[in-house]
Amino acid sequence: MNKNTLIILLVLVLLLAGGLYFTNQSLQIEKQKRKEAEQANVRLIMDSIRRQKGFTDAVKHELDLLGKQFEATDPDVTVKIAKAIQLIEINQTENAIEDLAVVMENLLQDYYEKDNGFMAFLKNRRADLHHLLTYCKKDKKISDVELQFFLGVKTIRNKEDHTLNQKLDAYLNATGLIVGIGAIVKIASFWKQKKQLDLVPVG
């Protein structure tokens, strides 16, 4: 191989490496921008909710907790929560509670995805919200009282699935909303701990 060919090959390798580096940097910048845009969207929705006169201080407080908890986590979860909040804003509280139940289910499925104890517990059962919550209590992540309240959110979700334009009494809506938000905050606390541990290198 002559000197000119070697120089050309070296230049091509450097150009390729540089191109890969800048492509990766562009993707990272784009991902960060998308994440920031999603977070900004959630903050705007949260601000809008806080200004609504129909929400109690307790609900606003729980929404604040929820916003802070998920501000820098999984974008898919953030989007689902934002959707639920938008439903609350247009007085579709039952649908919002249903969406919060879906977030609960998704977080728990993700948490127990590779858990051998959970797989053994399931046997012939479905990995639905009821069994996820039941195992969560068995796993000592939630208390018996929390289990009963969280199952109430699951019941509202099931009724919404089978009843068109379901309308609950205002106090049930308020309770379901606060419990659904509280459940996500609770699940997110140990979900985030596991996520952080998964990122720690072994060795």
C-alpha positions in Angstrom: 0.0 0.0 0.0 1.5 3.3 -1.1 1.7 6.5 1.0 -1.2 8.3 -0.9 -3.6 5.3 -0.5 -2.8 5.2 3.3 -3.4 8.9 3.6 -6.7 8.6 1.8 -7.8 5.7 4.0 -6.8 7.6 7.1 -8.8 10.6 6.0 -11.9 8.4 5.2 -11.6 6.7 8.6 -11.4 10.1 10.4 -14.4 11.5 8.3 -16.4 8.4 9.2 -15.6 8.6 12.9 -16.3 12.3 12.9 -19.6 11.7 11.1 -20.7 9.1 13.6 -19.7 11.3 16.5 -21.7 14.3 15.2 -24.7 12.1 14.3 -24.7 10.7 17.9 -24.3 14.2 19.3 -27.3 15.4 17.2 -29.4 12.5 18.3 -28.6 13.2 22.0 -29.4 16.9 21.5 -32.7 16.1 19.7 -33.6 13.6 22.5 -32.8 16.2 25.2 -34.9 18.8 23.3 -37.8 16.4 23.0 -37.6 15.6 26.7 -37.5 19.3 27.7 -40.5 20.0 25.4 -42.5 17.2 27.1 -41.5 18.5 30.5 -42.5 22.0 29.6 -45.8 20.8 28.3 -46.5 19.0 31.6 -45.6 22.1 33.6 -48.0 24.2 31.5 -50.8 21.7 32.1 -50.0 21.6 35.8 -50.1 25.4 35.9 -53.4 25.4 34.2 -54.8 22.8 36.6 -53.6 24.8 39.6 -55.6 27.8 38.3 -58.8 25.8 38.0 -61.3 26.8 40.7 -63.0 23.4 40.6 -60.0 21.6 42.2 -59.5 21.3 45.9 -56.2 22.3 47.5 -55.7 18.6 48.3 -55.9 17.6 44.6 -53.7 20.5 43.6 -51.1 19.4 46.2 -51.2 15.8 44.8 -50.8 17.1 41.2 -47.8 19.1 42.3 -46.3 16.0 43.8 -47.0 14.0 40.7 -45.4 16.7 38.5 -42.3 16.8 40.5 -42.0 13.0 40.7 -42.2 12.5 36.9 -40.6 15.7 35.7 -37.4 13.9 34.7 -38.5 10.3 34.2 -39.9 8.0 31.5 -41.4 10.2 28.7 -44.2 7.7 28.0 -45.4 7.9 31.6 -45.2 11.7 31.4 -47.4 11.7 28.3 -50.0 9.4 29.8 -50.1 11.6 33.0 -50.4 14.7 30.9 -53.3 13.1 29.0 -55.1 12.2 32.3 -54.6 15.8 33.5 -56.1 17.2 30.3 -59.1 14.9 30.8 -59.5 16.3 34.3 -59.4 19.8 32.9 -62.4 19.1 30.7 -64.4 17.4 33.5 -63.9 13.8 32.2 -62.7 12.7 35.6 -63.8 9.0 35.2 -61.7 8.7 32.1 -58.8 10.4 33.8 -58.9 7.9 36.7 -58.9 5.1 34.1 -55.7 6.6 32.5 -54.1 6.9 36.0 -54.9 3.2 36.5 -53.2 2.4 33.2 -50.1 4.3 34.4 -50.1 2.3 37.7 -50.4 -1.0 35.7 -47.6 -0.1 33.3 -45.2 1.0 36.1 -45.8 -2.2 38.0 -45.5 -4.4 34.9 -42.1 -2.7 34.2 -41.0 -3.1 37.8 -41.8 -6.8 38.1 -41.0 -7.7 34.5 -37.9 -9.8 35.4 -38.9 -10.7 39.0 -38.8 -14.5 39.5 -41.0 -14.2 42.6 -43.7 -12.4 40.7 -43.5 -15.0 37.8 -44.0 -17.8 40.4 -46.8 -15.9 42.1 -48.6 -15.5 38.7 -48.7 -19.2 37.7 -51.9 -19.3 35.7 -53.0 -15.8 36.6 -53.1 -12.8 34.3 -50.5 -10.0 35.0 -53.4 -7.5 35.4 -53.6 -4.6 37.8 -55.3 -6.6 40.5 -52.6 -9.3 40.6 -49.8 -6.7 40.3 -51.1 -4.8 43.3 -51.7 -8.0 45.3 -48.1 -9.1 44.7 -46.9 -5.5 45.4 -48.5 -5.9 48.9 -47.0 -9.4 49.3 -43.6 -7.9 48.3 -44.1 -5.3 51.1 -44.0 -2.3 48.7 -47.4 -1.2 49.8 -49.5 -1.7 52.9 -52.8 -3.6 53.2 -54.7 -0.3 53.5 -53.0 1.1 50.4 -53.9 -2.1 48.5 -57.6 -1.7 49.3 -57.6 2.0 48.2 -55.6 1.2 45.0 -57.9 -1.6 44.1 -60.7 1.0 44.3 -59.1 2.8 41.4 -58.9 -0.5 39.5 -62.6 -0.9 40.1 -63.4 2.5 38.6 -61.2 1.6 35.6 -63.1 -1.7 35.1 -66.5 0.0 35.3 -65.4 2.6 32.8 -64.3 -0.2 30.5 -67.7 -1.7 30.6 -70.0 1.3 31.1 -70.5 3.9 28.4 -70.3 7.6 29.7 -70.1 6.4 33.3 -70.8 9.2 35.8 -69.8 8.8 39.4 -70.8 10.9 42.4 -68.4 13.9 42.9 -67.0 12.5 46.1 -66.0 9.2 44.4 -64.4 11.1 41.6 -62.4 13.3 44.0 -61.4 10.2 46.0 -60.5 8.2 43.0 -58.4 11.0 41.6 -56.4 11.6 44.7 -55.9 7.9 45.3 -54.8 7.3 41.7 -52.3 10.2 41.9 -51.1 9.0 45.3 -50.7 5.4 44.0 -48.5 6.6 41.1 -46.4 8.7 43.4 -45.9 5.7 45.7 -45.2 3.2 42.9 -42.8 5.7 41.2 -40.8 6.0 44.4 -39.7 2.4 44.4 -39.8 2.1 40.6 -37.2 4.9 40.3 -35.0 3.3 43.0 -34.9 0.1 40.9 -34.2 2.0 37.7 -31.2 3.7 39.4 -29.9 0.4 40.7 -30.2 -1.2 37.2 -27.9 1.5 35.9 -25.2 0.8 38.5 -22.5 -1.3 36.8 -21.8 -4.7 38.4 -18.2 -5.5 39.5 
